[in-house]
Amino acid sequence: MIIWASSPGCWHLNVNLQLSFSAMSCAPNSNPILIAGAGPTGLVLAISLLKQGVPVRLIDKESTYRVGYKGSGIMPRSLELYYLLGFLPTVLALGTGQTIRKTYLPNGESTTKELIDLVENTPDRPFVHRQEAALRDHLEKTFGFSVELGTELVSFEQHDNGVKARLIKKTPDGEQVEDIFDTPYLVGADGAHSVVRKLLGLSFLGGEKFEVTMVVGDIWVKGLDNGYWHTWGDRINGMITMRAFETHDGRFNFMVAGKDVDTALAGSSREGFIQTFEKITGRTDIEFGDLIWLSVYTPRVRMANKFSEGRVFVAGDACHIHSPIGGQGLNTSIQDAFNLGWKLGLVHKGLAPPRLLDSYSFERVPVVAAMLDKTTELTKSAFALKPGTVGDAVKRPFEFRQSPILVDDFAVEGAPVDPYRSGDDGMALAGDRAPDAPGLRNGDTETSLFKLFGSTFHTVLVFGKPSVAGLDGYPKDIIEVLPLAPQGSSESGDIYVDSLGYAYRHYDVVARGIQFVVVRPDGVIGALTKSEEGLLKYFKELLL
């Protein structure tokens, strides 16, 4: 059990994930929050904060936007978060749903099969490039906001009321101009070589380095069907895969790997890649155009010992790197940003105590650690080092049930928790993803829980008719109360009737006697309680 101090100050996490208290002032600072790194992590965090009305400055050291097809597999949980941000339609328009793998056999024949085995698409467990450009467009169109290119963070100093950052801005004529910027909080979303992580003094604990090197890139192609994920060879000795961009304009993303592959040749140039392609596939009928980009990559597993120190945070690749097998990198980074975003927003606006920010590291560290174990296992499986299935990574999102800011009247103290499997037991608990419930009716209107959830407020699901008078003292724009009547009810007014029974069934309301479920802005169950006492306990510890 964690007791929050009532005296002024902040709580912090040490390397062993133990909370300690300091008397550092935590007065609000109205300046923009500084985000270093404008990849998907930084962009999602910026959108999350701007939706809450929090000013942001988003910088990137590069003078031009990056090219290349990366992070192509968007997992169900990330799609749900994009929905909460209002960004999902744009992402779905970019997607292809391309899951058919076409494997070419040595005898000249080919086979096709689903890339992964999908679980059933149900309201309590649903499933669907170039995301960076789309995210930037969303920022521009929705908020009139743009990334500040050619601006590099070189150092910073923390003090009681904020962070003083030293930036170097590159002008179009090549000059470098120093910019000293005061910010209440600094977030490093600046990749695996993170300057923020290094300056913060966080260790980047080295795990396994896989004995496999991959060559990845994009190239223009003629002669390949856009409808398949093409695969030649085998992943042990030598394999090449190619998949089309969703635009179907001739651009393909490729990956080459295997112990017998000359990766130095394959990764040297366009010609080197083509020679490698022809050697593995035996085909010379494919016409290749310009090479868009090319990179040689050796997977490593590393993780920061914690994800924050004082007023400075790291997210995404800045605090964890791993093998791309399983497609968890981008998705985990998006969830980092979303977890931190709503908390930073509340604290920056003076609605929550600074101690709330310590829960970011507390919640994300064990989840990421479990993810690293899983992707390591899958990588070994993919290259015949250990049994396993790649499909395991896409069936469930990562969750947590042991966060100190959760309230759960049904949690079993001391029970083992696997962050990767939380929720698979069919019993929704605090820390799990909040299940959806379609078929909510209010008069002639029909909707679902997901359409009523939001990224800028908590949603309180009220089952039955208990009192919620204790919430009257909190700002109305950060707590939405949603009364739900059971299937077959004739209730009217502001009450939604659970006409298909999903809400009452997925939360096991009747059997457990649940009166309140609190869903956080990140779509995670924050509280499951049998009484108003538990409900008020959650918000008392969370908000000012």
Backbone torsions as a table, in degrees:
resi	resn	phi	psi	omega
1	MET	NA	139.3	-178.8
2	ILE	-114.8	127.2	178.9
3	ILE	-103.5	121.5	179.2
4	TRP	-82.0	140.1	178.7
5	ALA	-75.5	146.4	178.5
6	SER	-94.8	-13.4	178.4
7	SER	-79.1	158.5	-178.5
8	PRO	-59.7	141.5	178.0
9	GLY	148.2	-173.3	-176.4
10	CYS	-134.0	147.8	171.8
11	TRP	-94.1	149.3	179.2
12	HIS	-140.5	154.4	178.9
13	LEU	-97.7	134.0	172.9
14	ASN	-92.0	-175.7	-173.8
15	VAL	-64.9	-19.6	179.4
16	ASN	-96.5	14.7	-179.5
17	LEU	61.7	32.9	174.8
18	GLN	-102.2	135.3	-177.8
19	LEU	-82.6	137.1	175.7
20	SER	-132.9	156.7	-174.2
21	PHE	-111.2	139.6	172.7
22	SER	-130.9	155.2	-176.0
23	ALA	-89.1	17.3	179.7
24	MET	-59.7	135.6	177.6
25	SER	-64.5	143.9	-179.4
26	CYS	-127.9	35.6	-178.2
27	ALA	-62.6	143.9	-178.6
28	PRO	-61.6	147.0	176.7
29	ASN	-124.3	122.8	-172.5
30	SER	-83.9	-3.5	178.1
31	ASN	-66.6	161.0	178.7
32	PRO	-62.6	147.1	171.8
33	ILE	-75.4	132.9	-177.3
34	LEU	-94.2	124.7	176.4
35	ILE	-114.9	120.1	178.6
36	ALA	-99.4	112.6	-178.8
37	GLY	115.4	115.3	-174.9
38	ALA	-110.8	39.8	168.4
39	GLY	-81.4	-169.2	-178.9
40	PRO	-55.8	-37.9	-179.5
41	THR	-61.7	-51.9	-179.9
42	GLY	-64.5	-37.7	-179.7
43	LEU	-67.0	-44.0	179.1
44	VAL	-64.6	-41.1	178.2
45	LEU	-62.6	-41.9	179.4
46	ALA	-62.3	-43.5	178.6
47	ILE	-62.0	-44.2	-179.9
48	SER	-58.8	-44.5	-178.1
49	LEU	-71.3	-43.2	-178.8
50	LEU	-64.0	-35.6	176.4
51	LYS	-61.9	-26.4	178.9
52	GLN	-89.6	1.6	-179.3
53	GLY	80.4	19.8	-178.8
54	VAL	-96.4	127.2	-179.1
55	PRO	-69.1	143.9	-174.7
56	VAL	-136.3	144.6	167.1
57	ARG	-122.1	117.0	-176.2
58	LEU	-112.4	116.4	-176.6
59	ILE	-117.7	157.4	174.1
60	ASP	-145.6	136.6	-175.4
61	LYS	-70.6	-23.2	-179.7
62	GLU	-71.9	145.3	-179.6
63	SER	-85.5	-18.4	177.3
64	THR	-132.6	158.7	179.4
65	TYR	-72.9	147.5	-179.0
66	ARG	-69.7	151.2	174.1
67	VAL	-110.2	165.0	176.9
68	GLY	118.2	148.0	-178.6
69	TYR	-94.9	104.2	-177.0
70	LYS	-133.1	156.6	178.2
71	GLY	60.2	49.8	-172.7
72	SER	-79.7	-21.7	-177.0
73	GLY	-97.7	104.2	-179.0
74	ILE	-97.0	119.3	-174.2
75	MET	-81.0	163.0	-176.6
76	PRO	-53.4	-42.5	-176.9
77	ARG	-64.6	-38.9	178.8
78	SER	-65.4	-37.3	178.3
79	LEU	-64.2	-38.2	177.9
80	GLU	-64.4	-40.2	179.2
81	LEU	-67.7	-38.7	175.8
82	TYR	-62.1	-35.7	177.3
83	TYR	-62.1	-44.3	-180.0
84	LEU	-63.3	-32.1	179.3
85	LEU	-81.0	-9.4	-177.8
86	GLY	82.2	17.8	-173.7
87	PHE	-107.5	-6.8	-172.4
88	LEU	-60.6	-44.8	-179.1
89	PRO	-55.6	-37.5	179.4
90	THR	-65.3	-42.9	-179.6
91	VAL	-65.6	-44.5	-179.0
92	LEU	-63.3	-33.2	178.2
93	ALA	-66.9	-26.3	179.9
94	LEU	-85.6	-21.5	-172.7
95	GLY	-79.7	159.2	178.9
96	THR	-115.6	-16.3	-174.8
97	GLY	62.1	30.0	-172.3
98	GLN	-80.4	99.1	-177.1
99	THR	-124.1	11.2	179.3
100	ILE	-95.2	117.2	177.4
101	ARG	-95.0	129.3	176.0
102	LYS	-107.7	114.6	-176.9
103	THR	-105.7	126.0	-178.6
104	TYR	-94.2	123.9	-175.6
105	LEU	-91.8	157.5	-179.1
106	PRO	-58.0	-27.9	-177.4
107	ASN	-83.2	6.4	178.2
108	GLY	93.8	-11.6	177.3
109	GLU	-83.3	174.1	178.1
110	SER	-144.0	156.2	177.3
111	THR	-128.3	156.3	176.4
112	THR	-129.6	145.9	175.5
113	LYS	-160.5	161.2	176.4
114	GLU	-61.0	137.8	179.8
115	LEU	-63.4	-38.9	179.0
116	ILE	-135.7	158.5	174.6
117	ASP	-92.7	112.3	-177.4
118	LEU	-83.8	141.8	173.5
119	VAL	-81.1	167.3	-177.3
120	GLU	-61.9	137.8	178.7
121	ASN	-84.7	102.7	179.8
122	THR	-127.3	161.7	-177.1
123	PRO	-58.7	-29.0	-179.4
124	ASP	-89.2	-4.9	179.1
125	ARG	-156.3	78.9	-174.9
126	PRO	-90.7	167.5	174.5
127	PHE	-126.2	NA	NA
128	VAL	NA	NA	NA
129	HIS	NA	-170.4	-167.5
130	ARG	-121.6	85.6	-172.5
131	GLN	-80.9	-33.8	-173.3
132	GLU	-58.0	-47.2	-179.5
133	ALA	-62.3	-39.7	179.9
134	ALA	-66.9	-40.3	177.5
135	LEU	-64.6	-40.8	178.3
136	ARG	-63.9	-41.9	178.2
137	ASP	-61.9	-40.1	179.0
138	HIS	-62.5	-42.2	177.8
139	LEU	-61.2	-43.1	-177.7
140	GLU	-67.8	-47.1	-175.1
141	LYS	-73.2	-36.2	-174.9
142	THR	-86.4	-38.5	-172.6
143	PHE	-120.5	-2.6	-176.1
144	GLY	63.4	32.4	-172.0
145	PHE	-113.1	141.0	178.5
146	SER	-134.0	155.2	178.7
147	VAL	-74.1	141.6	178.1
148	GLU	-94.5	97.3	-177.6
149	LEU	-79.0	163.3	176.6
150	GLY	64.2	28.2	-179.0
151	THR	-126.5	115.8	-172.8
152	GLU	-113.6	133.1	172.2
153	LEU	-79.4	124.0	-178.8
154	VAL	-112.2	-24.9	177.2
155	SER	-165.6	166.5	175.3
156	PHE	-157.7	159.8	175.0
157	GLU	-133.5	133.7	175.8
158	GLN	-91.0	145.0	172.6
159	HIS	-141.7	-177.8	-171.5
160	ASP	-55.5	-41.8	-172.1
161	ASN	-108.1	8.4	179.8
162	GLY	167.7	-161.6	-177.6
163	VAL	-129.7	131.7	176.0
164	LYS	-100.6	112.2	-176.2
165	ALA	-104.2	138.5	176.3
166	ARG	-104.0	117.8	-177.7
167	LEU	-113.8	150.8	172.2
168	ILE	-118.9	118.8	-179.0
169	LYS	-101.7	132.3	177.4
170	LYS	-94.6	123.1	178.8
171	THR	-84.9	161.2	-179.9
172	PRO	-57.2	-27.3	-179.6
173	ASP	-91.4	10.8	173.7
174	GLY	93.6	-2.7	178.9
175	GLU	-75.5	155.5	177.0
176	GLN	-115.6	124.4	-176.5
177	VAL	-116.4	129.0	179.1
178	GLU	-78.6	140.0	179.7
179	ASP	-135.8	115.8	176.8
180	ILE	-95.6	119.6	-172.8
181	PHE	-124.3	126.5	176.4
182	ASP	-93.4	127.4	-178.3
183	THR	-135.9	146.7	177.4
184	PRO	-68.6	-33.1	-179.0
185	TYR	-146.1	146.8	177.7
186	LEU	-120.3	132.2	177.3
187	VAL	-120.9	123.7	176.0
188	GLY	-93.0	107.1	173.6
189	ALA	-116.2	41.6	-167.5
190	ASP	-103.0	28.6	167.4
191	GLY	83.1	-177.1	-173.1
192	ALA	-62.6	-28.3	178.8
193	HIS	-97.0	31.2	-172.4
194	SER	-45.3	120.9	173.5
195	VAL	-68.5	-38.5	-179.4
196	VAL	-61.6	-46.9	179.5
197	ARG	-60.6	-43.7	-178.2
198	LYS	-66.1	-44.9	179.9
199	LEU	-68.3	-29.3	179.0
200	LEU	-73.9	-17.1	178.2
201	GLY	82.9	18.8	177.8
202	LEU	-77.8	141.0	174.3
203	SER	-77.6	150.6	177.0
204	PHE	-118.4	84.9	-168.3
205	LEU	-63.4	123.8	-176.9
206	GLY	-83.1	128.4	175.0
207	GLY	-106.5	-133.3	-174.0
208	GLU	-81.3	140.2	170.5
209	LYS	-109.6	116.4	-173.8
210	PHE	-76.4	142.5	179.8
211	GLU	-85.1	53.6	177.2
212	VAL	-147.6	134.7	178.6
213	THR	-114.9	136.1	-178.5
214	MET	-114.0	143.1	172.4
215	VAL	-112.1	124.1	-176.0
216	VAL	-129.2	156.0	178.3
217	GLY	171.1	-174.5	178.0
218	ASP	-127.4	145.8	-179.1
219	ILE	-153.6	152.6	175.6
220	TRP	-81.0	136.8	-174.0
221	VAL	-138.2	144.0	168.2
222	LYS	-125.0	138.6	176.2
223	GLY	107.3	3.9	177.7
224	LEU	-116.7	138.1	177.2
225	ASP	-67.4	129.2	179.7
226	ASN	-70.4	-15.2	-170.3
227	GLY	-85.1	0.4	-176.8
228	TYR	-129.6	159.5	167.4
229	TRP	-95.8	103.5	-171.9
230	HIS	-81.8	136.4	-178.9
231	THR	-136.8	129.7	174.5
232	TRP	-124.0	151.5	176.9
233	GLY	76.7	-162.1	176.9
234	ASP	-131.8	151.6	-172.3
235	ARG	-73.8	-7.3	177.7
236	ILE	-84.4	-55.0	-174.7
237	ASN	-90.7	-45.3	179.2
238	GLY	-175.2	126.5	-175.4
239	MET	-141.3	148.2	171.5
240	ILE	-135.9	135.9	176.5
241	THR	-123.7	148.1	177.7
242	MET	-141.9	131.8	177.1
243	ARG	-134.2	144.5	-175.6
244	ALA	-79.0	149.8	168.0
245	PHE	-62.8	155.9	179.7
246	GLU	-67.4	-15.5	-179.8
247	THR	-77.5	-15.6	179.7
248	HIS	51.0	43.4	-178.2
249	ASP	-108.3	12.6	178.6
250	GLY	105.2	-6.1	178.0
251	ARG	-88.1	135.0	179.2
252	PHE	-129.8	144.0	171.1
253	ASN	-95.9	140.2	-178.6
254	PHE	-130.9	159.4	174.5
255	MET	-143.4	133.3	178.4
256	VAL	-124.0	133.4	179.2
257	ALA	-158.2	165.3	178.3
258	GLY	134.6	149.0	-173.4
259	LYS	-68.5	-24.1	-179.7
260	ASP	-94.2	2.8	-178.3
261	VAL	-83.1	134.6	173.4
262	ASP	-82.1	86.5	-175.6
263	THR	-68.3	-25.7	176.4
264	ALA	-63.6	-40.4	177.4
265	LEU	-71.2	-49.3	-176.5
266	ALA	-60.4	-32.7	-177.1
267	GLY	-97.2	10.0	-174.6
268	SER	-86.8	-34.6	-172.5
269	SER	-172.0	176.4	174.9
270	ARG	-60.0	-44.8	-178.6
271	GLU	-65.5	-39.2	178.2
272	GLY	-63.6	-39.6	177.4
273	PHE	-64.8	-44.8	-178.3
274	ILE	-62.6	-41.0	177.1
275	GLN	-60.2	-42.4	179.3
276	THR	-65.7	-42.7	178.8
277	PHE	-58.0	-49.2	-176.9
278	GLU	-66.3	-33.9	179.1
279	LYS	-68.1	-42.7	-177.5
280	ILE	-74.7	-42.4	-172.7
281	THR	-90.2	-25.0	-174.7
282	GLY	73.9	11.8	-176.5
283	ARG	-108.6	135.5	175.5
284	THR	-122.2	9.8	-177.5
285	ASP	-90.7	-5.8	-179.4
286	ILE	-85.9	130.8	-179.7
287	GLU	-98.7	122.5	-178.5
288	PHE	-104.3	137.7	175.4
289	GLY	-99.3	-144.2	-177.4
290	ASP	-69.4	145.1	172.3
291	LEU	-82.6	127.4	-177.5
292	ILE	-85.6	-47.8	174.3
293	TRP	-160.2	161.2	-175.9
294	LEU	-151.3	138.0	179.9
295	SER	-148.8	146.5	175.2
296	VAL	-107.2	130.9	-168.9
297	TYR	-137.2	128.0	173.1
298	THR	-112.6	112.6	-176.8
299	PRO	-60.4	138.9	173.8
300	ARG	-133.1	160.7	176.1
301	VAL	-120.2	113.9	178.8
302	ARG	-143.6	153.2	-176.4
303	MET	-153.2	138.1	176.6
304	ALA	-68.3	149.2	-179.6
305	ASN	-69.4	-23.7	172.3
306	LYS	-158.2	164.6	-171.3
307	PHE	-108.0	10.2	178.3
308	SER	-161.3	158.2	173.5
309	GLU	-152.4	112.7	-178.3
310	GLY	63.4	-121.1	-176.6
311	ARG	-99.0	13.1	-176.2
312	VAL	-120.0	137.7	-175.6
313	PHE	-131.1	156.3	171.0
314	VAL	-125.8	149.6	-177.6
315	ALA	-149.0	157.0	178.4
316	GLY	68.3	-144.1	-177.7
317	ASP	-62.0	-16.7	177.5
318	ALA	-65.8	-20.1	-179.3
319	CYS	-126.0	-3.1	175.1
320	HIS	-161.2	134.7	174.3
321	ILE	-133.2	154.8	-176.1
322	HIS	-168.5	-177.3	178.5
323	SER	-67.9	147.2	177.0
324	PRO	-76.3	-8.9	-179.7
325	ILE	-62.6	126.8	-177.0
326	GLY	100.2	-15.4	174.5
327	GLY	64.1	39.6	-175.2
328	GLN	-99.9	-14.2	-172.8
329	GLY	-60.0	-60.3	-180.0
330	LEU	-60.0	-43.2	-176.6
331	ASN	-64.6	-41.6	177.5
332	THR	-65.5	-38.0	-179.5
333	SER	-65.6	-40.7	177.1
334	ILE	-60.3	-40.9	-179.6
335	GLN	-70.5	-32.1	171.1
336	ASP	-56.3	-51.8	-175.7
337	ALA	-61.5	-41.3	-177.4
338	PHE	-69.5	-40.1	179.0
339	ASN	-61.8	-43.4	-178.6
340	LEU	-75.5	-34.6	-171.8
341	GLY	-60.0	-50.2	-176.6
342	TRP	-68.6	-29.6	179.1
343	LYS	-72.8	-44.4	176.0
344	LEU	-59.3	-39.9	-179.3
345	GLY	-61.2	-47.3	-179.7
346	LEU	-63.9	-41.8	-178.4
347	VAL	-70.0	-43.8	-178.4
348	HIS	-60.1	-35.3	-179.3
349	LYS	-85.7	2.8	177.9
350	GLY	75.8	19.6	-178.5
351	LEU	-95.7	-14.9	-179.8
352	ALA	-138.3	151.7	179.4
353	PRO	-72.8	151.1	-179.6
354	PRO	-57.6	-22.9	-179.5
355	ARG	-61.5	-23.2	178.4
356	LEU	-57.6	-32.9	-176.1
357	LEU	-66.9	-23.3	178.4
358	ASP	-67.6	-22.0	179.9
359	SER	-70.3	-18.7	177.1
360	TYR	-58.7	-54.1	179.5
361	SER	-67.3	-40.2	-178.6
362	PHE	-60.5	-39.7	-178.2
363	GLU	-80.9	-39.7	-172.4
364	ARG	-81.8	-33.7	-175.9
365	VAL	-57.1	-52.8	-179.4
366	PRO	-66.1	-31.9	178.2
367	VAL	-66.4	-46.6	179.9
368	VAL	-65.3	-39.0	177.9
369	ALA	-59.2	-42.6	178.0
370	ALA	-65.8	-38.3	178.4
371	MET	-64.1	-41.0	179.4
372	LEU	-63.0	-40.4	176.8
373	ASP	-60.3	-43.1	-177.4
374	LYS	-67.7	-45.6	-178.7
375	THR	-68.1	-31.2	175.2
376	THR	-64.1	-45.2	178.1
377	GLU	-60.5	-43.3	-178.1
378	LEU	-68.4	-36.1	178.4
379	THR	-65.5	-42.5	176.9
380	LYS	-62.7	-38.3	178.1
381	SER	-65.0	-44.1	-176.1
382	ALA	-62.3	-31.8	-178.8
383	PHE	-110.2	29.0	172.5
384	ALA	58.9	34.8	176.0
385	LEU	-97.5	-18.8	-177.3
386	LYS	-167.3	143.6	179.3
387	PRO	-63.6	154.9	177.7
388	GLY	160.0	177.8	178.6
389	THR	-134.7	133.6	179.4
390	VAL	-64.0	-30.4	-178.4
391	GLY	-60.0	-21.6	179.6
392	ASP	-56.6	-33.1	-173.1
393	ALA	-71.6	-21.5	-172.9
394	VAL	-104.2	-0.8	-174.9
395	LYS	-83.2	-28.6	-176.4
396	ARG	-137.2	146.9	170.9
397	PRO	-78.4	166.8	174.6
398	PHE	-87.2	136.4	179.6
399	GLU	-133.2	-177.0	178.1
400	PHE	-151.3	149.1	-179.5
401	ARG	-130.8	4.0	-174.6
402	GLN	-116.8	19.2	179.4
403	SER	-68.3	141.3	-178.6
404	PRO	-71.0	-13.5	-178.9
405	ILE	-96.0	4.7	177.7
406	LEU	-88.1	153.4	173.3
407	VAL	-128.2	123.0	-176.2
408	ASP	-144.4	114.2	178.9
409	ASP	-76.4	-3.5	-173.4
410	PHE	-120.9	-0.9	179.6
411	ALA	-69.6	143.3	178.0
412	VAL	-96.4	113.6	-176.7
413	GLU	-63.3	131.4	177.0
414	GLY	85.1	-3.5	-179.8
415	ALA	-69.8	138.7	179.3
416	PRO	-63.9	141.2	-178.2
417	VAL	-128.1	126.9	173.2
418	ASP	-106.4	109.3	-177.0
419	PRO	-57.5	-23.8	-178.1
420	TYR	-77.4	-25.0	-173.7
421	ARG	-113.1	0.0	-179.3
422	SER	-54.9	128.7	-179.2
423	GLY	101.1	-16.9	179.8
424	ASP	-71.5	-13.6	-178.9
425	ASP	-82.7	1.5	178.4
426	GLY	78.8	3.1	-178.9
427	MET	-113.5	101.4	-180.0
428	ALA	-66.2	126.5	177.8
429	LEU	-129.1	164.7	176.2
430	ALA	-57.6	133.5	-176.6
431	GLY	103.6	-17.1	177.3
432	ASP	-84.8	162.8	170.4
433	ARG	-62.8	135.9	179.2
434	ALA	-74.6	121.5	179.4
435	PRO	-65.7	151.8	175.5
436	ASP	-83.1	167.5	175.5
437	ALA	-151.9	96.7	174.4
438	PRO	-73.6	171.3	176.0
439	GLY	80.0	22.6	174.7
440	LEU	-81.3	124.2	-174.9
441	ARG	-116.8	136.5	173.6
442	ASN	-136.2	97.3	-173.1
443	GLY	66.1	-125.2	179.1
444	ASP	-89.2	0.1	-177.5
445	THR	-93.9	132.1	174.7
446	GLU	-121.4	135.2	-177.5
447	THR	-147.6	-165.9	178.8
448	SER	-141.5	165.5	179.4
449	LEU	-59.7	-43.7	-177.1
450	PHE	-60.5	-31.7	178.4
451	LYS	-74.9	-16.6	-179.4
452	LEU	-100.9	-18.5	175.1
453	PHE	-69.4	160.3	178.1
454	GLY	-148.0	156.7	-178.0
455	SER	-86.6	-2.0	-178.1
456	THR	-116.5	4.2	-178.9
457	PHE	-151.3	160.4	171.3
458	HIS	-86.5	143.1	175.8
459	THR	-109.9	124.5	178.5
460	VAL	-102.8	109.6	175.4
461	LEU	-83.0	123.9	-176.9
462	VAL	-112.2	117.5	-179.8
463	PHE	-103.7	123.3	-174.3
464	GLY	87.8	-149.7	-176.9
465	LYS	-131.3	48.6	177.5
466	PRO	-75.1	163.2	179.8
467	SER	-75.4	140.2	172.6
468	VAL	-123.9	23.6	-176.9
469	ALA	-60.7	-27.0	-178.1
470	GLY	-66.6	-13.5	179.6
471	LEU	-88.5	-3.9	-173.3
472	ASP	-61.5	-26.2	-176.5
473	GLY	-80.9	-6.5	-178.2
474	TYR	-94.5	152.1	178.9
475	PRO	-56.5	136.2	-175.5
476	LYS	-68.5	-23.5	-174.4
477	ASP	-84.6	-1.9	179.3
478	ILE	-115.4	-3.1	175.8
479	ILE	-136.5	119.5	175.9
480	GLU	-108.3	125.0	179.1
481	VAL	-96.7	128.3	-175.8
482	LEU	-126.4	95.6	177.6
483	PRO	-71.2	135.1	-178.4
484	LEU	-126.5	123.3	177.0
485	ALA	-98.1	152.3	-176.4
486	PRO	-71.6	164.9	178.1
487	GLN	-54.4	133.7	179.6
488	GLY	89.3	-3.7	-179.0
489	SER	-72.2	152.7	177.6
490	SER	-107.0	17.0	-179.0
491	GLU	-60.5	152.4	178.9
492	SER	-139.4	-167.9	-178.3
493	GLY	83.5	-132.3	-177.3
494	ASP	-86.7	3.6	-175.3
495	ILE	-90.2	135.7	173.9
496	TYR	-95.6	135.2	178.0
497	VAL	-94.2	128.0	179.6
498	ASP	-79.1	74.8	-167.5
499	SER	-65.4	-26.1	178.4
500	LEU	-100.4	-4.6	175.3
501	GLY	79.2	6.1	-175.4
502	TYR	-66.9	-43.3	-176.5
503	ALA	-62.3	-49.1	-179.4
504	TYR	-66.0	-34.1	-178.5
505	ARG	-76.5	-46.5	-176.1
506	HIS	-66.4	-31.6	177.8
507	TYR	-94.2	1.0	177.8
508	ASP	51.3	50.2	-169.8
509	VAL	-65.0	-49.4	-173.3
510	VAL	-68.7	-48.1	-176.8
511	ALA	-63.1	-34.2	-176.9
512	ARG	-97.1	-7.6	-180.0
513	GLY	68.3	34.9	-178.3
514	ILE	-73.8	134.8	174.6
515	GLN	-109.1	-32.8	-176.6
516	PHE	-135.2	137.4	168.5
517	VAL	-126.8	124.8	177.7
518	VAL	-103.1	123.5	177.8
519	VAL	-106.8	122.9	-176.7
520	ARG	-73.3	168.6	177.5
521	PRO	-61.7	-19.5	177.9
522	ASP	-93.7	13.5	176.5
523	GLY	75.8	15.7	178.4
524	VAL	-101.8	142.6	176.6
525	ILE	-69.6	118.3	179.4
526	GLY	-90.7	-30.2	-178.6
527	ALA	-153.0	143.6	171.4
528	LEU	-131.5	114.1	-172.4
529	THR	-136.1	155.6	177.4
530	LYS	-97.2	-2.8	-175.3
531	SER	-153.8	165.4	176.3
532	GLU	-64.1	-27.7	179.7
533	GLU	-58.4	-45.4	178.9
534	GLY	-67.1	-37.8	178.3
535	LEU	-60.4	-49.0	-178.0
536	LEU	-69.3	-30.1	176.8
537	LYS	-61.5	-42.7	-179.8
538	TYR	-59.7	-51.7	-175.8
539	PHE	-73.6	-28.9	178.1
540	LYS	-64.4	-38.7	-179.6
541	GLU	-81.3	-21.4	-175.8
542	LEU	-90.2	-41.1	-171.0
543	LEU	-115.3	162.4	175.5
544	LEU	-84.3	NA	NA
